Every structure is written in C-alpha cells, then in structure tokens.
Amino acid sequence: MVGLWFSNLWKFTRKNSPQPLVIGVVSFEVASLMSKVVHLWHNLSDKQVSQLREEISSSVGIKKLVSDDEDFVVELMLAEIMENLVFLV
C-alpha cells in the first residue's frame, strides 16, 4: 500500500526522453510538514520549556512590555504552541 502511494509521487519518463525524473509536489509538502513537526517536538521538550521559563523570568523587556506575571506569560507561550499544534492537525 505504501509502495503504491509512494510510487504515485514520481513521474517516470522514457529512457529516450531528455526530461529527468520529476518528483511530485506532494513530497515537498510532506517534507515541510515533517520539518514543522520536528520543530514543534523540539519546542515541547522539557529542556526547552525550562529554558523558556528561565528566559521569561530574567527578561526585563518581557516584564515591561507584556506582563510582570510570569504565569500569564507562560500561558501565552503555551497558547502559541497549541496554536501551532492545531495548525499541524
């Protein structure tokens, strides 16, 4: 089943034809989606979330421009991550 699906991504040309093999557009969309999933997975790691919390607590700019409440800023951060997750679905 996967073989049939994957083979539909390629358009084969005849050996005498000067045109090279052309990969389907779908494969580029899949690669883009996979890149977004990997990026989101990296952002959801415990290390990354801890690092973001640290940066939020030590950032004077965030405290002045967004909010002094660290929990509120973390909620904004998580809302953005959830928005990215919904985009992937």
C-alpha positions as CSV (number, residue, x, y, z in Angstrom):
1,M,0.0,0.0,0.0
2,V,2.8,2.4,0.9
3,G,4.7,1.4,-2.2
4,L,1.7,2.3,-4.4
5,W,1.3,5.6,-2.6
6,F,5.0,6.5,-2.9
7,S,5.3,5.4,-6.5
8,N,2.5,7.9,-7.4
9,L,4.8,10.7,-6.3
10,W,7.2,10.0,-9.1
11,K,6.5,10.7,-12.8
12,F,8.7,8.4,-14.8
13,T,9.9,9.4,-18.3
14,R,11.0,7.2,-21.1
15,K,14.7,6.5,-21.4
16,N,14.9,8.3,-24.7
17,S,13.3,11.4,-23.3
18,P,15.6,14.3,-22.4
19,Q,13.5,15.2,-19.4
20,P,14.8,14.0,-16.0
21,L,12.8,12.3,-13.3
22,V,10.4,14.7,-11.6
23,I,9.4,14.3,-8.0
24,G,5.8,15.2,-7.2
25,V,4.8,18.4,-5.3
26,V,3.3,16.3,-2.5
27,S,6.7,15.1,-1.3
28,F,7.7,18.7,-0.7
29,E,4.6,19.3,1.3
30,V,5.3,16.2,3.4
31,A,8.9,17.4,4.0
32,S,7.6,20.8,5.1
33,L,5.1,19.2,7.4
34,M,7.7,16.9,8.9
35,S,10.0,19.9,9.5
36,K,7.3,21.7,11.4
37,V,6.5,18.6,13.5
38,V,10.2,18.2,14.4
39,H,10.5,21.9,15.3
40,L,7.3,21.6,17.5
41,W,8.6,18.4,19.1
42,H,11.9,20.2,19.9
43,N,10.0,23.1,21.4
44,L,7.9,20.8,23.6
45,S,10.9,19.1,25.2
46,D,11.4,19.6,29.0
47,K,14.7,21.2,28.5
48,Q,13.3,23.8,26.0
49,V,10.3,24.6,28.2
50,S,12.6,25.1,31.3
51,Q,14.9,27.3,29.2
52,L,12.0,29.4,28.1
53,R,10.7,29.8,31.6
54,E,14.2,30.9,32.7
55,E,14.4,33.5,29.9
56,I,10.9,34.8,30.8
57,S,11.8,35.2,34.4
58,S,15.1,37.0,33.7
59,S,13.8,39.2,30.8
60,V,13.2,42.9,31.7
61,G,11.7,43.6,28.3
62,I,9.0,40.9,28.6
63,K,8.1,42.2,32.1
64,K,7.8,45.8,30.9
65,L,6.1,45.2,27.6
66,V,3.9,42.1,28.2
67,S,3.3,41.4,31.9
68,D,5.0,41.1,35.3
69,D,3.1,37.9,35.9
70,E,5.3,35.0,34.9
71,D,2.4,32.6,34.8
72,F,0.5,34.8,32.4
73,V,3.5,34.9,30.0
74,V,3.9,31.1,30.2
75,E,0.2,30.8,29.4
76,L,0.7,32.9,26.3
77,M,3.7,30.8,25.3
78,L,1.7,27.6,25.7
79,A,-1.2,29.1,23.8
80,E,1.1,29.8,20.9
81,I,2.4,26.3,21.0
82,M,-1.1,24.9,21.0
83,E,-2.0,27.2,18.0
84,N,1.0,25.7,16.1
85,L,-0.2,22.2,17.0
86,V,-3.7,22.9,15.7
87,F,-2.1,24.2,12.5
88,L,-0.4,20.8,12.0
89,V,-3.6,18.9,12.6
